[in-house]
Amino acid sequence: MKAATIIMALFGLDVFMIHAGCATDEPGASNTLGFYTKNINARPDKVTTAAYKACEDLKLSNINSGSGGSTVDGEVTANTAQGTNVTIDIKQAGDKLSKVTIRVGATGDNAVSEQLVDRIKSHLSWF
């Protein structure tokens, strides 16, 4: 009887974990525990520059960008008008492919994350 209870508890936890990652409207994007992730076809240094410009477009404040001259990773941080922290983490995911992870606030915000990805892509189309 104890074994059956443990198995059911683990199954319940498994179902909960599956639902903890939310689906997004955008193909190839995922939102897991507030981290919005999307692969973008460009080198990380170019994506970092585009992410900085995207933050400017959305009128975010306290925008900081850092890559240290690296072409394999980068990060952009900013704040919304309400003071919510926005972090955009960029890592190399392949040749001319970057994995972009966005976190808005403590729990994430799909709408803001999707706006940022759209603006990043629009700035990359200018290169």
Phi and psi in radians as a Rosetta constraint file:
Dihedral C 1 N 2 CA 2 C 2 CIRCULARHARMONIC -1.102 0.35
Dihedral N 2 CA 2 C 2 N 3 CIRCULARHARMONIC -0.707 0.35
Dihedral C 2 N 3 CA 3 C 3 CIRCULARHARMONIC -1.093 0.35
Dihedral N 3 CA 3 C 3 N 4 CIRCULARHARMONIC -0.725 0.35
Dihedral C 3 N 4 CA 4 C 4 CIRCULARHARMONIC -1.109 0.35
Dihedral N 4 CA 4 C 4 N 5 CIRCULARHARMONIC -0.691 0.35
Dihedral C 4 N 5 CA 5 C 5 CIRCULARHARMONIC -1.132 0.35
Dihedral N 5 CA 5 C 5 N 6 CIRCULARHARMONIC -0.756 0.35
Dihedral C 5 N 6 CA 6 C 6 CIRCULARHARMONIC -1.119 0.35
Dihedral N 6 CA 6 C 6 N 7 CIRCULARHARMONIC -0.757 0.35
Dihedral C 6 N 7 CA 7 C 7 CIRCULARHARMONIC -1.086 0.35
Dihedral N 7 CA 7 C 7 N 8 CIRCULARHARMONIC -0.754 0.35
Dihedral C 7 N 8 CA 8 C 8 CIRCULARHARMONIC -1.150 0.35
Dihedral N 8 CA 8 C 8 N 9 CIRCULARHARMONIC -0.662 0.35
Dihedral C 8 N 9 CA 9 C 9 CIRCULARHARMONIC -1.141 0.35
Dihedral N 9 CA 9 C 9 N 10 CIRCULARHARMONIC -0.747 0.35
Dihedral C 9 N 10 CA 10 C 10 CIRCULARHARMONIC -1.138 0.35
Dihedral N 10 CA 10 C 10 N 11 CIRCULARHARMONIC -0.691 0.35
Dihedral C 10 N 11 CA 11 C 11 CIRCULARHARMONIC -1.090 0.35
Dihedral N 11 CA 11 C 11 N 12 CIRCULARHARMONIC -0.758 0.35
Dihedral C 11 N 12 CA 12 C 12 CIRCULARHARMONIC -1.082 0.35
Dihedral N 12 CA 12 C 12 N 13 CIRCULARHARMONIC -0.716 0.35
Dihedral C 12 N 13 CA 13 C 13 CIRCULARHARMONIC -1.121 0.35
Dihedral N 13 CA 13 C 13 N 14 CIRCULARHARMONIC -0.714 0.35
Dihedral C 13 N 14 CA 14 C 14 CIRCULARHARMONIC -1.069 0.35
Dihedral N 14 CA 14 C 14 N 15 CIRCULARHARMONIC -0.784 0.35
Dihedral C 14 N 15 CA 15 C 15 CIRCULARHARMONIC -1.091 0.35
Dihedral N 15 CA 15 C 15 N 16 CIRCULARHARMONIC -0.729 0.35
Dihedral C 15 N 16 CA 16 C 16 CIRCULARHARMONIC -1.059 0.35
Dihedral N 16 CA 16 C 16 N 17 CIRCULARHARMONIC -0.776 0.35
Dihedral C 16 N 17 CA 17 C 17 CIRCULARHARMONIC -1.136 0.35
Dihedral N 17 CA 17 C 17 N 18 CIRCULARHARMONIC -0.601 0.35
Dihedral C 17 N 18 CA 18 C 18 CIRCULARHARMONIC -1.126 0.35
Dihedral N 18 CA 18 C 18 N 19 CIRCULARHARMONIC -0.707 0.35
Dihedral C 18 N 19 CA 19 C 19 CIRCULARHARMONIC -1.413 0.35
Dihedral N 19 CA 19 C 19 N 20 CIRCULARHARMONIC -0.196 0.35
Dihedral C 19 N 20 CA 20 C 20 CIRCULARHARMONIC -1.195 0.35
Dihedral N 20 CA 20 C 20 N 21 CIRCULARHARMONIC -0.529 0.35
Dihedral C 20 N 21 CA 21 C 21 CIRCULARHARMONIC -1.515 0.35
Dihedral N 21 CA 21 C 21 N 22 CIRCULARHARMONIC 2.070 0.35
Dihedral C 21 N 22 CA 22 C 22 CIRCULARHARMONIC -1.577 0.35
Dihedral N 22 CA 22 C 22 N 23 CIRCULARHARMONIC 2.558 0.35
Dihedral C 22 N 23 CA 23 C 23 CIRCULARHARMONIC -1.379 0.35
Dihedral N 23 CA 23 C 23 N 24 CIRCULARHARMONIC 2.693 0.35
Dihedral C 23 N 24 CA 24 C 24 CIRCULARHARMONIC -2.060 0.35
Dihedral N 24 CA 24 C 24 N 25 CIRCULARHARMONIC 2.907 0.35
Dihedral C 24 N 25 CA 25 C 25 CIRCULARHARMONIC -1.336 0.35
Dihedral N 25 CA 25 C 25 N 26 CIRCULARHARMONIC -0.369 0.35
Dihedral C 25 N 26 CA 26 C 26 CIRCULARHARMONIC -1.571 0.35
Dihedral N 26 CA 26 C 26 N 27 CIRCULARHARMONIC 2.236 0.35
Dihedral C 26 N 27 CA 27 C 27 CIRCULARHARMONIC -1.114 0.35
Dihedral N 27 CA 27 C 27 N 28 CIRCULARHARMONIC 2.455 0.35
Dihedral C 27 N 28 CA 28 C 28 CIRCULARHARMONIC 1.425 0.35
Dihedral N 28 CA 28 C 28 N 29 CIRCULARHARMONIC -0.005 0.35
Dihedral C 28 N 29 CA 29 C 29 CIRCULARHARMONIC -1.841 0.35
Dihedral N 29 CA 29 C 29 N 30 CIRCULARHARMONIC 2.651 0.35
Dihedral C 29 N 30 CA 30 C 30 CIRCULARHARMONIC -2.443 0.35
Dihedral N 30 CA 30 C 30 N 31 CIRCULARHARMONIC 2.680 0.35
Dihedral C 30 N 31 CA 31 C 31 CIRCULARHARMONIC -2.262 0.35
Dihedral N 31 CA 31 C 31 N 32 CIRCULARHARMONIC 1.876 0.35
Dihedral C 31 N 32 CA 32 C 32 CIRCULARHARMONIC -2.061 0.35
Dihedral N 32 CA 32 C 32 N 33 CIRCULARHARMONIC 2.026 0.35
Dihedral C 32 N 33 CA 33 C 33 CIRCULARHARMONIC 0.901 0.35
Dihedral N 33 CA 33 C 33 N 34 CIRCULARHARMONIC 0.703 0.35
Dihedral C 33 N 34 CA 34 C 34 CIRCULARHARMONIC 1.559 0.35
Dihedral N 34 CA 34 C 34 N 35 CIRCULARHARMONIC -0.093 0.35
Dihedral C 34 N 35 CA 35 C 35 CIRCULARHARMONIC -1.694 0.35
Dihedral N 35 CA 35 C 35 N 36 CIRCULARHARMONIC 1.987 0.35
Dihedral C 35 N 36 CA 36 C 36 CIRCULARHARMONIC -1.582 0.35
Dihedral N 36 CA 36 C 36 N 37 CIRCULARHARMONIC 2.154 0.35
Dihedral C 36 N 37 CA 37 C 37 CIRCULARHARMONIC -2.161 0.35
Dihedral N 37 CA 37 C 37 N 38 CIRCULARHARMONIC 2.398 0.35
Dihedral C 37 N 38 CA 38 C 38 CIRCULARHARMONIC -2.630 0.35
Dihedral N 38 CA 38 C 38 N 39 CIRCULARHARMONIC 2.388 0.35
Dihedral C 38 N 39 CA 39 C 39 CIRCULARHARMONIC -1.523 0.35
Dihedral N 39 CA 39 C 39 N 40 CIRCULARHARMONIC 2.399 0.35
Dihedral C 39 N 40 CA 40 C 40 CIRCULARHARMONIC -2.217 0.35
Dihedral N 40 CA 40 C 40 N 41 CIRCULARHARMONIC 2.374 0.35
Dihedral C 40 N 41 CA 41 C 41 CIRCULARHARMONIC -1.403 0.35
Dihedral N 41 CA 41 C 41 N 42 CIRCULARHARMONIC 1.395 0.35
Dihedral C 41 N 42 CA 42 C 42 CIRCULARHARMONIC -2.979 0.35
Dihedral N 42 CA 42 C 42 N 43 CIRCULARHARMONIC 2.776 0.35
Dihedral C 42 N 43 CA 43 C 43 CIRCULARHARMONIC -1.191 0.35
Dihedral N 43 CA 43 C 43 N 44 CIRCULARHARMONIC 2.617 0.35
Dihedral C 43 N 44 CA 44 C 44 CIRCULARHARMONIC -0.972 0.35
Dihedral N 44 CA 44 C 44 N 45 CIRCULARHARMONIC -0.645 0.35
Dihedral C 44 N 45 CA 45 C 45 CIRCULARHARMONIC -1.126 0.35
Dihedral N 45 CA 45 C 45 N 46 CIRCULARHARMONIC -0.674 0.35
Dihedral C 45 N 46 CA 46 C 46 CIRCULARHARMONIC -1.226 0.35
Dihedral N 46 CA 46 C 46 N 47 CIRCULARHARMONIC -0.677 0.35
Dihedral C 46 N 47 CA 47 C 47 CIRCULARHARMONIC -1.157 0.35
Dihedral N 47 CA 47 C 47 N 48 CIRCULARHARMONIC -0.658 0.35
Dihedral C 47 N 48 CA 48 C 48 CIRCULARHARMONIC -1.093 0.35
Dihedral N 48 CA 48 C 48 N 49 CIRCULARHARMONIC -0.776 0.35
Dihedral C 48 N 49 CA 49 C 49 CIRCULARHARMONIC -1.086 0.35
Dihedral N 49 CA 49 C 49 N 50 CIRCULARHARMONIC -0.780 0.35
Dihedral C 49 N 50 CA 50 C 50 CIRCULARHARMONIC -1.140 0.35
Dihedral N 50 CA 50 C 50 N 51 CIRCULARHARMONIC -0.633 0.35
Dihedral C 50 N 51 CA 51 C 51 CIRCULARHARMONIC -1.154 0.35
Dihedral N 51 CA 51 C 51 N 52 CIRCULARHARMONIC -0.683 0.35
Dihedral C 51 N 52 CA 52 C 52 CIRCULARHARMONIC -1.057 0.35
Dihedral N 52 CA 52 C 52 N 53 CIRCULARHARMONIC -0.819 0.35
Dihedral C 52 N 53 CA 53 C 53 CIRCULARHARMONIC -1.139 0.35
Dihedral N 53 CA 53 C 53 N 54 CIRCULARHARMONIC -0.607 0.35
Dihedral C 53 N 54 CA 54 C 54 CIRCULARHARMONIC -1.110 0.35
Dihedral N 54 CA 54 C 54 N 55 CIRCULARHARMONIC -0.707 0.35
Dihedral C 54 N 55 CA 55 C 55 CIRCULARHARMONIC -1.111 0.35
Dihedral N 55 CA 55 C 55 N 56 CIRCULARHARMONIC -0.696 0.35
Dihedral C 55 N 56 CA 56 C 56 CIRCULARHARMONIC -1.087 0.35
Dihedral N 56 CA 56 C 56 N 57 CIRCULARHARMONIC -0.763 0.35
Dihedral C 56 N 57 CA 57 C 57 CIRCULARHARMONIC -1.001 0.35
Dihedral N 57 CA 57 C 57 N 58 CIRCULARHARMONIC -0.696 0.35
Dihedral C 57 N 58 CA 58 C 58 CIRCULARHARMONIC -1.491 0.35
Dihedral N 58 CA 58 C 58 N 59 CIRCULARHARMONIC 0.127 0.35
Dihedral C 58 N 59 CA 59 C 59 CIRCULARHARMONIC 1.031 0.35
Dihedral N 59 CA 59 C 59 N 60 CIRCULARHARMONIC 0.627 0.35
Dihedral C 59 N 60 CA 60 C 60 CIRCULARHARMONIC -1.303 0.35
Dihedral N 60 CA 60 C 60 N 61 CIRCULARHARMONIC 2.769 0.35
Dihedral C 60 N 61 CA 61 C 61 CIRCULARHARMONIC -1.960 0.35
Dihedral N 61 CA 61 C 61 N 62 CIRCULARHARMONIC 2.952 0.35
Dihedral C 61 N 62 CA 62 C 62 CIRCULARHARMONIC 0.890 0.35
Dihedral N 62 CA 62 C 62 N 63 CIRCULARHARMONIC 0.807 0.35
Dihedral C 62 N 63 CA 63 C 63 CIRCULARHARMONIC -1.343 0.35
Dihedral N 63 CA 63 C 63 N 64 CIRCULARHARMONIC 2.222 0.35
Dihedral C 63 N 64 CA 64 C 64 CIRCULARHARMONIC -2.268 0.35
Dihedral N 64 CA 64 C 64 N 65 CIRCULARHARMONIC 2.468 0.35
Dihedral C 64 N 65 CA 65 C 65 CIRCULARHARMONIC -2.264 0.35
Dihedral N 65 CA 65 C 65 N 66 CIRCULARHARMONIC 2.464 0.35
Dihedral C 65 N 66 CA 66 C 66 CIRCULARHARMONIC -2.596 0.35
Dihedral N 66 CA 66 C 66 N 67 CIRCULARHARMONIC 2.290 0.35
Dihedral C 66 N 67 CA 67 C 67 CIRCULARHARMONIC -2.448 0.35
Dihedral N 67 CA 67 C 67 N 68 CIRCULARHARMONIC -0.216 0.35
Dihedral C 67 N 68 CA 68 C 68 CIRCULARHARMONIC 1.039 0.35
Dihedral N 68 CA 68 C 68 N 69 CIRCULARHARMONIC 0.464 0.35
Dihedral C 68 N 69 CA 69 C 69 CIRCULARHARMONIC 1.410 0.35
Dihedral N 69 CA 69 C 69 N 70 CIRCULARHARMONIC 0.060 0.35
Dihedral C 69 N 70 CA 70 C 70 CIRCULARHARMONIC -1.303 0.35
Dihedral N 70 CA 70 C 70 N 71 CIRCULARHARMONIC 2.505 0.35
Dihedral C 70 N 71 CA 71 C 71 CIRCULARHARMONIC -1.810 0.35
Dihedral N 71 CA 71 C 71 N 72 CIRCULARHARMONIC 0.096 0.35
Dihedral C 71 N 72 CA 72 C 72 CIRCULARHARMONIC -1.916 0.35
Dihedral N 72 CA 72 C 72 N 73 CIRCULARHARMONIC -0.200 0.35
Dihedral C 72 N 73 CA 73 C 73 CIRCULARHARMONIC -2.812 0.35
Dihedral N 73 CA 73 C 73 N 74 CIRCULARHARMONIC 2.916 0.35
Dihedral C 73 N 74 CA 74 C 74 CIRCULARHARMONIC -2.946 0.35
Dihedral N 74 CA 74 C 74 N 75 CIRCULARHARMONIC 2.962 0.35
Dihedral C 74 N 75 CA 75 C 75 CIRCULARHARMONIC -2.636 0.35
Dihedral N 75 CA 75 C 75 N 76 CIRCULARHARMONIC 2.469 0.35
Dihedral C 75 N 76 CA 76 C 76 CIRCULARHARMONIC -2.233 0.35
Dihedral N 76 CA 76 C 76 N 77 CIRCULARHARMONIC 2.310 0.35
Dihedral C 76 N 77 CA 77 C 77 CIRCULARHARMONIC -2.163 0.35
Dihedral N 77 CA 77 C 77 N 78 CIRCULARHARMONIC 2.642 0.35
Dihedral C 77 N 78 CA 78 C 78 CIRCULARHARMONIC -2.826 0.35
Dihedral N 78 CA 78 C 78 N 79 CIRCULARHARMONIC -3.134 0.35
Dihedral C 78 N 79 CA 79 C 79 CIRCULARHARMONIC -2.317 0.35
Dihedral N 79 CA 79 C 79 N 80 CIRCULARHARMONIC 2.536 0.35
Dihedral C 79 N 80 CA 80 C 80 CIRCULARHARMONIC -1.353 0.35
Dihedral N 80 CA 80 C 80 N 81 CIRCULARHARMONIC 3.059 0.35
Dihedral C 80 N 81 CA 81 C 81 CIRCULARHARMONIC -1.060 0.35
Dihedral N 81 CA 81 C 81 N 82 CIRCULARHARMONIC -0.500 0.35
Dihedral C 81 N 82 CA 82 C 82 CIRCULARHARMONIC -1.477 0.35
Dihedral N 82 CA 82 C 82 N 83 CIRCULARHARMONIC 0.014 0.35
Dihedral C 82 N 83 CA 83 C 83 CIRCULARHARMONIC 1.531 0.35
Dihedral N 83 CA 83 C 83 N 84 CIRCULARHARMONIC 0.156 0.35
Dihedral C 83 N 84 CA 84 C 84 CIRCULARHARMONIC -1.259 0.35
Dihedral N 84 CA 84 C 84 N 85 CIRCULARHARMONIC 2.311 0.35
Dihedral C 84 N 85 CA 85 C 85 CIRCULARHARMONIC -1.250 0.35
Dihedral N 85 CA 85 C 85 N 86 CIRCULARHARMONIC 2.415 0.35
Dihedral C 85 N 86 CA 86 C 86 CIRCULARHARMONIC -2.165 0.35
Dihedral N 86 CA 86 C 86 N 87 CIRCULARHARMONIC 2.209 0.35
Dihedral C 86 N 87 CA 87 C 87 CIRCULARHARMONIC -2.196 0.35
Dihedral N 87 CA 87 C 87 N 88 CIRCULARHARMONIC 2.240 0.35
Dihedral C 87 N 88 CA 88 C 88 CIRCULARHARMONIC -2.054 0.35
Dihedral N 88 CA 88 C 88 N 89 CIRCULARHARMONIC 1.984 0.35
Dihedral C 88 N 89 CA 89 C 89 CIRCULARHARMONIC -1.861 0.35
Dihedral N 89 CA 89 C 89 N 90 CIRCULARHARMONIC 2.230 0.35
Dihedral C 89 N 90 CA 90 C 90 CIRCULARHARMONIC -2.092 0.35
Dihedral N 90 CA 90 C 90 N 91 CIRCULARHARMONIC 2.211 0.35
Dihedral C 90 N 91 CA 91 C 91 CIRCULARHARMONIC -2.278 0.35
Dihedral N 91 CA 91 C 91 N 92 CIRCULARHARMONIC 2.568 0.35
Dihedral C 91 N 92 CA 92 C 92 CIRCULARHARMONIC -1.184 0.35
Dihedral N 92 CA 92 C 92 N 93 CIRCULARHARMONIC 2.288 0.35
Dihedral C 92 N 93 CA 93 C 93 CIRCULARHARMONIC -2.101 0.35
Dihedral N 93 CA 93 C 93 N 94 CIRCULARHARMONIC 0.079 0.35
Dihedral C 93 N 94 CA 94 C 94 CIRCULARHARMONIC 2.799 0.35
Dihedral N 94 CA 94 C 94 N 95 CIRCULARHARMONIC -3.065 0.35
Dihedral C 94 N 95 CA 95 C 95 CIRCULARHARMONIC -1.198 0.35
Dihedral N 95 CA 95 C 95 N 96 CIRCULARHARMONIC 2.040 0.35
Dihedral C 95 N 96 CA 96 C 96 CIRCULARHARMONIC 0.989 0.35
Dihedral N 96 CA 96 C 96 N 97 CIRCULARHARMONIC 0.652 0.35
Dihedral C 96 N 97 CA 97 C 97 CIRCULARHARMONIC -2.398 0.35
Dihedral N 97 CA 97 C 97 N 98 CIRCULARHARMONIC 2.292 0.35
Dihedral C 97 N 98 CA 98 C 98 CIRCULARHARMONIC -2.137 0.35
Dihedral N 98 CA 98 C 98 N 99 CIRCULARHARMONIC 2.445 0.35
Dihedral C 98 N 99 CA 99 C 99 CIRCULARHARMONIC -1.689 0.35
Dihedral N 99 CA 99 C 99 N 100 CIRCULARHARMONIC 2.054 0.35
Dihedral C 99 N 100 CA 100 C 100 CIRCULARHARMONIC -1.858 0.35
Dihedral N 100 CA 100 C 100 N 101 CIRCULARHARMONIC 2.164 0.35
Dihedral C 100 N 101 CA 101 C 101 CIRCULARHARMONIC -2.081 0.35
Dihedral N 101 CA 101 C 101 N 102 CIRCULARHARMONIC 2.141 0.35
Dihedral C 101 N 102 CA 102 C 102 CIRCULARHARMONIC -2.020 0.35
Dihedral N 102 CA 102 C 102 N 103 CIRCULARHARMONIC 2.357 0.35
Dihedral C 102 N 103 CA 103 C 103 CIRCULARHARMONIC -2.243 0.35
Dihedral N 103 CA 103 C 103 N 104 CIRCULARHARMONIC 2.131 0.35
Dihedral C 103 N 104 CA 104 C 104 CIRCULARHARMONIC -1.980 0.35
Dihedral N 104 CA 104 C 104 N 105 CIRCULARHARMONIC 1.953 0.35
Dihedral C 104 N 105 CA 105 C 105 CIRCULARHARMONIC 1.209 0.35
Dihedral N 105 CA 105 C 105 N 106 CIRCULARHARMONIC -2.866 0.35
Dihedral C 105 N 106 CA 106 C 106 CIRCULARHARMONIC -1.361 0.35
Dihedral N 106 CA 106 C 106 N 107 CIRCULARHARMONIC -0.483 0.35
Dihedral C 106 N 107 CA 107 C 107 CIRCULARHARMONIC -2.045 0.35
Dihedral N 107 CA 107 C 107 N 108 CIRCULARHARMONIC -0.039 0.35
Dihedral C 107 N 108 CA 108 C 108 CIRCULARHARMONIC 1.551 0.35
Dihedral N 108 CA 108 C 108 N 109 CIRCULARHARMONIC 2.796 0.35
Dihedral C 108 N 109 CA 109 C 109 CIRCULARHARMONIC -2.618 0.35
Dihedral N 109 CA 109 C 109 N 110 CIRCULARHARMONIC 1.810 0.35
Dihedral C 109 N 110 CA 110 C 110 CIRCULARHARMONIC -1.041 0.35
Dihedral N 110 CA 110 C 110 N 111 CIRCULARHARMONIC -0.713 0.35
Dihedral C 110 N 111 CA 111 C 111 CIRCULARHARMONIC -1.079 0.35
Dihedral N 111 CA 111 C 111 N 112 CIRCULARHARMONIC -0.832 0.35
Dihedral C 111 N 112 CA 112 C 112 CIRCULARHARMONIC -1.172 0.35
Dihedral N 112 CA 112 C 112 N 113 CIRCULARHARMONIC -0.720 0.35
Dihedral C 112 N 113 CA 113 C 113 CIRCULARHARMONIC -1.068 0.35
Dihedral N 113 CA 113 C 113 N 114 CIRCULARHARMONIC -0.766 0.35
Dihedral C 113 N 114 CA 114 C 114 CIRCULARHARMONIC -1.161 0.35
Dihedral N 114 CA 114 C 114 N 115 CIRCULARHARMONIC -0.650 0.35
Dihedral C 114 N 115 CA 115 C 115 CIRCULARHARMONIC -1.082 0.35
Dihedral N 115 CA 115 C 115 N 116 CIRCULARHARMONIC -0.755 0.35
Dihedral C 115 N 116 CA 116 C 116 CIRCULARHARMONIC -1.086 0.35
Dihedral N 116 CA 116 C 116 N 117 CIRCULARHARMONIC -0.785 0.35
Dihedral C 116 N 117 CA 117 C 117 CIRCULARHARMONIC -1.079 0.35
Dihedral N 117 CA 117 C 117 N 118 CIRCULARHARMONIC -0.747 0.35
Dihedral C 117 N 118 CA 118 C 118 CIRCULARHARMONIC -1.053 0.35
Dihedral N 118 CA 118 C 118 N 119 CIRCULARHARMONIC -0.765 0.35
Dihedral C 118 N 119 CA 119 C 119 CIRCULARHARMONIC -1.198 0.35
Dihedral N 119 CA 119 C 119 N 120 CIRCULARHARMONIC -0.675 0.35
Dihedral C 119 N 120 CA 120 C 120 CIRCULARHARMONIC -1.037 0.35
Dihedral N 120 CA 120 C 120 N 121 CIRCULARHARMONIC -0.830 0.35
Dihedral C 120 N 121 CA 121 C 121 CIRCULARHARMONIC -1.086 0.35
Dihedral N 121 CA 121 C 121 N 122 CIRCULARHARMONIC -0.681 0.35
Dihedral C 121 N 122 CA 122 C 122 CIRCULARHARMONIC -1.156 0.35
Dihedral N 122 CA 122 C 122 N 123 CIRCULARHARMONIC -0.658 0.35
Dihedral C 122 N 123 CA 123 C 123 CIRCULARHARMONIC -1.239 0.35
Dihedral N 123 CA 123 C 123 N 124 CIRCULARHARMONIC -0.533 0.35
Dihedral C 123 N 124 CA 124 C 124 CIRCULARHARMONIC -1.240 0.35
Dihedral N 124 CA 124 C 124 N 125 CIRCULARHARMONIC -0.465 0.35
Dihedral C 124 N 125 CA 125 C 125 CIRCULARHARMONIC -1.238 0.35
Dihedral N 125 CA 125 C 125 N 126 CIRCULARHARMONIC -0.252 0.35
Dihedral C 125 N 126 CA 126 C 126 CIRCULARHARMONIC -1.443 0.35
Dihedral N 126 CA 126 C 126 N 127 CIRCULARHARMONIC -0.301 0.35
